[in-house]
Amino acid sequence: MNEFNPETILKEKNITIKKAAEMMGKSEQFIRIGLRNNRLPFRNSS
């Protein structure tokens, strides 16, 4: 598993579900369901 630098990640406008799952130690499905149900602490940039 790759190590992620939080400073680099914060500068990115978007990250993939795969990358978010790896960073959080969760499955991609966990991220998808959490996003769909507004249960994750991610901001919508739109």
Summary of the structure (lengths in Angstrom):
residues: 46
radius of gyration: 10.7
end to end distance: 30.4
largest distance: 30.4
contacts: 74
relative contact order: 0.16
helix: 50%
strand: 0%
